[in-house]
Every structure is written in C-alpha cells, then in structure tokens.
C-alpha cells in the first residue's frame, strides 16, 4: 500500500474538513447564540487533552513530511539511468 494521495484528493479533504468545522460552529451558534468556548471544551476533556494534543501533533508532522517529501522530489528529481544496447 505504497500509493500516495494525490494533491487534488488532499485539497478536497482539507476543504471538507474546513467546511465541517464551519458547519459545526454555525449549528452550535444557532442553538446557543455564542461560538464554541475553546477553554471550556479543553477543561471538559481533563487528562484526555494531552492524548489529543499528541495525536494532533503527529498528524501535523505527517502533513509536514508529506509536503516536504513532495517539495524535495520536485527540487531533486530522481536520476534517470540511461542504458544503451
């Protein structure tokens, strides 16, 4: 399973994630009249907060490595070995 995610699919995933966050914020504001309270949400997580922070850091490191690898492959394309018969 060495297939890479294409940039189009990745961008669609980011757009869907952003739209879902905006939709959730709009629904919450519709019911409660105020936006999410980030500090109250963090306090309600208790010690699970640290586990979620670790997971989020891992995800962002993966995203950075993905784009770093793509940038590196564009800057330094693989060498072509020419074989003459």
Phi, psi and omega in degrees: 000062184260013183284133180271152176282131180290158183295327178296315180296319180297316179295321176297321179297318179294318180295319179294318178298316179295316180296321179296320177295316178296319179296316179297319178296318180295317179297314180299316179293326178296322181277324188250346178080355178226155178290171176308142172259101185301319182293322178294322179294319178294317179298325181289340180283333181066227182287342177296341179304317182294321178296318179292324177296318179298316178298317180295320178297319178299317179298315181293326176295319177299315179297317179297319178294322179300309181289326176297319178295318178296317179296317180297319180290332176283323180286317181241083180295152181297143181290139177265125178267122182263128180247123177257128179253000000 
